[in-house]
Amino acid sequence: MRVAIDARELCGHVTGVGRYLSELLNAWATSDRARRHEWTLIAHGPIRGAREWPFTTVIAEGSGATAWEQWTLPRAVAATKADVLFSPGYTAPLTVTAPLVLTIHDVSYFAHPEWFSFREGTRRRLLTRWAARRARKIITISQFSKEQIARYVGVTNIQPIPLGMNVDGSTGRLDEPVKRRSTVLYVGSIFKRRRVDRLIAAFDQLVAQVPEAKLEIVGENRTPGLDLERLRRQARHADRISIRSYVDEATLAALYRDAGAFVFLSEYEGFGLTPMEALAAGVPPVVLDTPVARETYGDAAGYVSAAASNDDIAAAITRMLTDEATRSGVLSHLPALRRRYDWSQTAEGTLSVLEEAALGR
């Protein structure tokens, strides 16, 4: 089987979809089953990590935006004589001749159009709906997202395959003493629905309870009109808040290792990868109480309600930082999560879908 992959999310800073695809490629690179197939990564520029994988790389120069996806990518796929195209990030070329496997991680732009500009929301909804109807098989990352895609996009050929849990190969050790660190960490692109502004606002109350607390925020700000630096300066403990749009893998792994709690107050996710990465590093998360959070983390998280005040948020973080029973109770569920969420299983399941889609080619 010849597999072509839309690998543009591996160019530049690798986040979100790029991290998902990187983990799949890491697993396929060491899989005897995967090595029976021919793999071609197609991107618009140099691919981070390409030298680590035994796959062919094709650079089809361009912007990597919608025009590249719809015009340049199909020609590059055709040149590989692919038996299947894997598009890991919501949309795909509509004219490609190879069977299409499409990953839709979530449909927030359908469920909450108010979070997006009219132009951006419309573009996303149209392209996702068209690509989904063109796809032979759709992969998503939770049962919650499967139900949402069926509801809003109107398709049923959906296979939920959950993500894995590891960060830079580090999974922490359960036989080590429970961490007693005071750094609070957030990692992820910053959208309005993730309430990073509420986290900053709650930090002053947290310091009143945990005087040595620090707040580390890592993620590109993708919320128009949200000035995080202004919010930081206005905080009473601004000198203890660090905001960075991106860090390299080594720095990210160190942040996970050194954190005492991870906070992710997202109203809507398809899965929520970064809290799972925190758990993999032995860091207990505090998350917003949503259906997908309950499905994904179960009892391996602390929860705050959607109606929580800043005081409530600070109190939940304080418990996770200082209460041994709370922390130990959350981390006691880590072995079960590791068995459930494994990137090798994610890669095997995804490969099965690709093989099924390519039948007859």
Residue, then its C-alpha position, 0 to 999 in steps of 0.5 A: m500500500r502506498v500512503a500519502i500524508d498531508a504533513r504541512e503541520l510538521c513545518g515550523h512550530v509543531t503544535g496540535v495536529g502536528r504533535y498528533l501526526s508526529e506521534l503516529l509517525n514515531a510509532w509507524a517508524t518502528s512498526d514491522r506492520a507499517r514498514r510493509h507499506e510505502w509512506t510519503l510525507i508531503a509538505h510545503g516546506p522542510i519537515r521537522g523530524a523528517r530525518e528521524w523517520p524512514f519515510t519519503t519526503v516531498i516538498a511541494e512549495g507554497s504557503g501551506a494554506t487553503a489554496w495549497e491544500q486544494w491545488t498543489l497537494p492533489r497534484a503531489v499526491a497524484a505523482t506518488k500514485a498513492d493508494v490512500l491519502f491521510s489528512p490529519g487536520y480537519t480538511a483535505p483536497l476535494t479533487v484528490t483521486a486517491p481514497l481519503v482518510l480524514t481526521i476531525h479532532d473536534v467541531s467547535y466551529f460548528a458547535h460554537p460559531e460565536w467563538f470564530s469570526f464570520r469569515e474563519g468560521t464559514r471557511r472551516r465549516l464549509l471545508t470540513r463538511w465538504a472533506a468529510r463527505r468526500a472521505r472514505k473514512i473519518i477518524t476522530i479522537s473521542q466518543f464525544s467528538k464522534e457524536q458531535i461530528a455526526r450531529y453537525v456534519g451529518v456523516t456516520n463513517i466515523q471511527p473514534i481512535p483515542l490519542g496516547m499519553n507521553v511527552d518526549g518519551s518521559t512517562g514519570r515513575l509511580d514509585e517516586p514520591v508525589k511531587r510537592r512543587s508550586t509551579v502551575l502550568y498551562v500548555g496549548s494554543i490560547f483560544k477564548r474557550r480555554r479561559v486562560d484569562r480566568l487562570i491569570a485572574a485566579f492566580d492572585q487568589l492562589v498566591a494568597q494560599v500558596p505564597e511560593a506559587k508561580l504560573e507558566i503559560v505556553g501557547e500561541n495566542r489565537t484569540p483576537g483582542l485578548d492581550l495576555e501581557r496586559l493581563r499579566r502586568q495588571a496582576r498583583h504578582a505579575d513577576r511570578i507569571s511567565i507567558r511564552s508563545y512557544v518552547d522547544e521540546a526539551t524545555l517543554a519536557a522540563l516544564y512538565r517535570d517541574a510543575g506541581a499542577f496543570v490547569f486547563l479550563s477548556e469549555y470544548e475539546g475533542f480530547g485535550l492532549t496537554p493535560m494527558e501529557a501532564l499526567a504522563a509526566g506525573v503532574p495532576p491536572v485541574v480541568l473544567d468539568t465537561p463531558v469530554a473531560r470526564e470521558t478522557y480523564g475520568d478520576a485522574a483529574g480535579y474538576v471545576s464547574a463551568a460556573a466556578s468563580n476565581d476563588d473556586i478555581a484558586a481553591a481547586i488548584t490549591r488543593m492539587l498543589t498542597d493536599e497529599a490525599t487529593r494529589s495521590g488520589v488523582l495519580s493513582h489512576l495513572p496506570a489504568l490511563r497508560r494502558r488505555y492511551d498508548w500511541s502504539q495502539t493509536a497508530e495501529g488503529t489508524l493504520s487499520v483504517l488506512e488499509e481498509a480505505a485503500l482496499g481495491r487500489 
